[in-house]
Amino acid sequence: MQAKDVEPLSGTLTTGGLSKDMETEFGAFLKGKGIGSELNIKAKGNPSAEITVAGLNLVKVKQFLDKKGWYYK
């Protein structure tokens, strides 16, 4: 089986406690890596972001969040 023969599963990650600076850094990371995704920012209450990505891009986003020590589920 080859990667071209399978459809990568997508996953939705939700961050918590996302400041404006973190939001800017996250957006710059996504743009810099060429990750085309929908990033939904929620400013009310505990600011957070929701992102849906698939395959290797999901791994890259998780690695970025882990490296930064940012909460996500």
C-alpha positions in Angstrom: 0.0 0.0 0.0 1.3 3.5 -0.9 0.4 6.9 0.5 -1.3 7.8 -2.8 -3.7 4.9 -2.3 -5.1 6.0 1.0 -7.0 9.1 2.2 -5.5 10.7 5.2 -7.8 11.0 8.2 -8.5 14.6 9.4 -8.5 15.7 13.0 -9.8 18.7 14.7 -7.6 20.3 17.5 -8.9 22.9 19.9 -6.4 25.0 21.8 -7.0 26.9 25.0 -5.7 30.1 26.5 -4.7 31.5 23.1 -3.4 35.1 23.4 -3.3 37.6 20.5 0.5 37.0 20.2 0.0 33.3 20.2 -2.7 33.6 17.6 -0.3 35.6 15.4 2.5 33.1 15.9 0.2 30.2 15.1 -1.0 31.8 11.9 2.6 32.5 10.8 3.5 28.9 11.5 0.6 27.6 9.3 1.5 30.0 6.5 5.2 29.3 6.7 4.6 25.5 6.5 2.1 26.0 3.7 -0.7 24.3 5.7 -3.9 25.2 4.1 -6.5 24.8 6.8 -9.4 26.5 8.4 -8.4 28.2 11.7 -11.4 29.4 13.7 -10.6 31.8 16.5 -13.0 32.2 19.4 -12.2 35.4 21.4 -15.0 35.2 24.0 -14.4 33.6 27.4 -11.1 31.7 27.3 -9.7 32.6 23.9 -9.1 29.5 21.8 -8.6 28.3 18.2 -10.1 25.3 16.4 -8.2 23.8 13.4 -9.0 20.9 11.2 -6.0 19.3 9.4 -5.2 15.9 7.9 -2.3 13.5 7.5 1.3 14.9 7.9 0.0 18.4 8.4 -1.9 17.2 11.5 1.4 15.8 12.8 3.2 19.1 12.1 0.6 21.1 13.9 0.7 18.8 17.0 4.5 19.0 17.0 4.4 22.8 16.9 1.8 22.9 19.8 3.8 20.4 21.8 7.1 22.4 21.2 5.4 25.6 22.4 3.8 23.8 25.4 0.4 25.1 24.4 -2.7 23.2 25.5 -4.8 21.4 22.9 -7.2 18.5 22.8 
